[in-house]
Amino acid sequence: MEDCIFCRIAAGKIPSDIVLEDEGFVAFRDINPKALQHVLVVPREHIASLNELDQLRDRGGHALLRFIVQVAQQLGVEDSGYRAVINVGPDGGQEVQHLHFHVLGGERLGEFW
């Protein structure tokens, strides 16, 4: 999708600080971090939100979750702990209409609710 910023980052058309990538997903540092480690994980193909997860080709949701664990390992937070957050829709706080997880860690995170 030409006008989607995350599609353009995943395609390498916009420079970003890539943490990990494979054929299906890309993880890159958030430009407005909310924790010492704050990385966004996106599928390479355009999927608007979690509500459209079934559109993920072949790799599916399980592969996406496995990739998030690999990102946590790459960041060195798998043992100390991390948070994987997804926002869905306007009331859920989703700002970019491309499925993405926020992986946060590297420090003690405050209460979520």
BELDAHU-V549840 format. One record per backbone hydrogen bond with DSSP energy under -1.0 kcal/mol. CO is the residue of the C=O (numbers start at 1). NH is the residue of the N-H. If there is no record, write none. Layout:
BEGIN
co={CO/CO}
nh={NH/NH}
END
This chain:
BEGIN
co={1/4/5/6/7/8/8/9/16/17/20/24/25/26/27/27/28/37/38/39/40/41/42/47/49/50/52/53/57/59/60/61/62/63/64/65/66/67/68/69/70/71/72/77/83/85/89/90/96/101/102/103/104/105}
nh={4/8/9/10/11/13/14/12/18/29/27/44/22/42/19/20/40/105/30/103/28/101/26/99/52/53/55/56/59/63/64/65/66/67/68/69/70/71/72/73/74/75/77/81/104/102/94/93/98/41/85/39/83/37}
END
